Structure formats: structure tokens, C-alpha cells
């Protein structure tokens, strides 16, 4: 079947809107008509040639999406044509060591490993096989994905909001709920108030944190942070000192969403003894993080996360429910909605940091 897709044909170049051929779903697969897809920082890394999983071009980017099931392959039983779904970033196999331990984000099943590296060939451009980001490639009118990645949602849930749950929201809220396990009445520091950082902030508010300190160099992002639950805002200069002036001894939890090694070290130093710091943003590989080992003697913890350590079929419906009950602000995250033809303009806006989240709508 022919469809339109934004295809990356060269690094450091705009994507091209091309007509490509998408395959019918095979056994255990689902073809989803994409209705909305968020533009994420991971897509920008791929465009810049800095993604660890995008090497061979052409490539269809996009991984934060929601849509309607168009057709299903043999053996698919959990969804049917007409169902509304979020396409999760991961589809746990349920059989490997990680899944057996209930740590679905660490699934090492062969299907998921193949998806991470671009998925099975399901799209062709001028007869050439074209890989898809994380086996999804949602900057396109249709995606063919494994059944395990499809999370059914209510038909009255708006697609532009639901697509955000697949990556930015579950990463931020999951870092709070699943990784740090923030407790009611606690103090939280969030450094970096872009799309994911705002979700860390509202995740902390959902968890019952009473002091939520948002730090960013952009004043407009700090204003957004207040909308999402920040009780204090600051422009970072000396985080340990600045945080200590708000919370004596430091914050109980810190989240670095910048992906800058020095910022991560500073956030870690701004925590209280026994505190936990979660690296949410991803620094470039090979760039060490220098921390004072003396801080570790006070039982401080430094942790990482992968997509909020989410179990998609548990966490995404829960987050959708929080949104539908008015407890999770997704509409406020969307700065702009654009058609596929404006995808490169959207990328520029994300790169300049002038938007919280841009959503491509079909």
C-alpha cells in the first residue's frame, strides 16, 4: 500500500516527504493508521547522526504516536480493526530474563532487539528497504508494528494528547514513579524543563511532593514549570547552594533532564544525604560524569532510567486514565500542531527550544 512519509535520506539534512510502500501486517503484526506523532529530541539526534541506532539510510523517524488499527496479521487477538491505540516504544516479549523479573523495560527478546535497530523491513522507497526508528517510524501515514507494542485506549481520548504518553510523558512520570519512587511530602529538584522535564514535574506533583524546584536557563520554560506544579524556580548557577537555600541540606530527589554530564554532577551534589538522583536525559556516550565520592558515603544514589522503566500495558492506560480524570495535563504540553508537510519546521522549533512539544497531526 502506498503512503506518505517523512524520510531521512541524509544526515544534517531536512527530511523529505516521499511516497513509500508499506507492507501488509504479517503474523503477530498490526498496521496502524497514524493520527498523531510527537517530535522528540531523539529524532533530532538521529537527524544529526548522533543516534546509536540510526546508521544506514534511508530511515523513517518518529516513535511517539497514536492512531487507529487498520488491519491485523494472523494470530493477533488483543486488538482489532477500528481500535484506538497508543504505539508503545517497547513491546516486551514476556519470556526473557528481564520480563520474567517484571522489568519489562529491560526486555532482551530478539523481536525487541531487532526493533531497536530499525525493525524488520516493512517500508520500501523506490524499491529500497527503509528502516524505521525503534521499529515504528511514525512520521508516516501508517506504521506496521508488533502486537505487543499496541496499547488499547478509549475512543474518546484525543490522539494528539495520547501520542505523548508513548515517550515524553511515560519517561518523565515513570522516572518519578518507577525509578526514584518519590514519596508524599518530599522535596524534588528537576533540572531541564523541556517536554520531558515538565512531565517529571507533574509526576512529582502526582506523587505528592510538596517542594518541587524547577531549574532551567530559559525563563519561558520556568513559567511553564510553575503551571505543571513547580513550587520554586531558579536559573542554575550553583545548584547545591541555590537548592540548599530552599531546602535545608538539599533535595531528597533530583532529576537531570539535560543530558549534560556537568549538570548531572551538580544535581547529584544538590541532594541531601540519603537522596536519589535520576539521570533522565542521555549524555553522549563516552563522556564521563565526575562526582565527589565523599557524597556517596552519605548513602546518596545515582541512577539511570530507560523510558521511565515503564511496563507499557500497565503504565500507559494508567496515565491515560489520569489525563481523562483531569489529573495529568497533556494539552498544556502541546505548543503547536502541524501537518506532515511542516515536519522540518517542527524540528527547527524543537531544536531552538521554543516549544514544549510539537505534534504532527494527520
Buried (B, 14 or more C-beta within 10 A) or exposed (E): EEBBBBBBBEBEEBBBBBEBBBBEBBEBBBBBBBBBBBBBBBBBBBBEEEBEBBEEBBBBBBBBBBBBBBBBBEEBEBBEEEBBBBBBBBBBBEEBEBBEEEBBBBBEBEBBEEBBBBBBEBBBBEEEEBBBBBBBBBBBBBBBBBBBBBBBBEEEBBBBBBBBBBBBBBBBBBBBBBBBEBEEEBBBBBBBBBBBBBBBBBBBBBBEBEBBBBBBBBEEBBBBBBEBBBBBBBEBEEBBEBBBEBBEEBBBBBBBBBBBBEBBBBBBBBBBEEBBBBBBBBBEEEEEBEBEEEBEEEEBBBEEBBBBBBBBBEBBBBBBBBBBEEEBBBEBBBBBBBEBEBBBEBBBBBBEEBBBBBBBBB
